[in-house]
Amino acid sequence: MKASLASFVERIGYEDVGLLSRDFEPAAALKRSQGGPRALRFSVRDSELQAVGNVVDTRSKVMTALGVEQPEGRLQEAAVSALIASAAR
């Protein structure tokens, strides 16, 4: 299966906060949910596009995105190894 942002967001889960204004509401919503277990999905007023944020804002989400198990210790070493292995493919 080909990886995509949409499939990753579905896997980690998301909170849909609905329609936000263009000004400061998206930034405020992202800041409030930063570090949480799920991504944040929203629409921006006067735009047809949906946006998603806080997708890789925690180490846990980064490790999940890289497709590696999250070790108890030595997290940084595991992440670097995963990045090197991914680049070699």
RALINJO-V850377 format. One record per pair of residues at least 4 apart in sequence whose C-alpha atoms are under 7 Angstrom apart, sorted by the first residue. I is the first residue (numbers start at 1). GAP is how many residues later the second one is. D is the distance in Angstrom with one decimal. If there is no record, write none. Layout:
i;gap;d
I;GAP;D
I;GAP;D
This chain:
i;gap;d
3;4;6.6
4;4;6.3
5;4;6.1
6;4;6.2
7;4;6.2
8;4;6.3
8;57;6.9
9;4;5.7
9;5;6.5
9;30;6.6
12;26;5.9
13;25;5.1
13;26;6.3
14;24;4.8
14;25;4.4
14;26;5.3
14;27;6.4
15;23;6.6
15;24;6.3
15;25;5.0
15;26;6.0
16;24;6.1
16;25;4.7
16;26;5.8
17;24;6.3
17;25;5.4
18;24;5.0
18;25;5.9
19;23;6.0
19;24;4.7
19;25;5.6
19;26;6.1
20;5;5.8
20;6;6.3
20;22;7.0
20;23;6.2
20;24;5.0
20;25;5.8
21;4;5.8
21;23;5.7
21;24;5.1
22;22;5.9
22;23;6.2
24;4;6.2
25;4;6.0
26;4;6.1
27;4;6.1
28;4;6.2
29;4;6.4
30;4;5.9
30;10;7.0
30;23;6.6
30;24;6.6
34;20;6.1
34;23;6.7
35;22;6.0
35;23;5.7
39;13;6.9
39;14;5.9
39;15;5.1
39;16;5.1
40;12;5.5
40;13;5.2
40;14;6.2
41;10;5.7
41;11;4.3
41;12;6.5
42;8;5.8
42;9;5.4
42;10;6.4
43;6;6.4
43;7;4.5
43;8;6.0
44;6;6.9
56;5;5.2
56;6;5.2
57;4;6.9
58;4;6.4
59;4;6.1
60;4;6.2
61;4;6.0
62;4;6.2
63;4;6.2
63;5;5.6
63;6;6.9
63;7;6.4
63;16;6.6
64;4;6.2
66;16;6.6
68;14;6.8
70;5;7.0
71;4;6.1
74;4;6.4
75;4;6.2
76;4;6.2
77;4;6.2
78;4;6.2
79;4;6.3
80;4;6.2
81;4;6.1
82;4;6.0
83;4;6.1
84;4;6.3
85;4;6.7
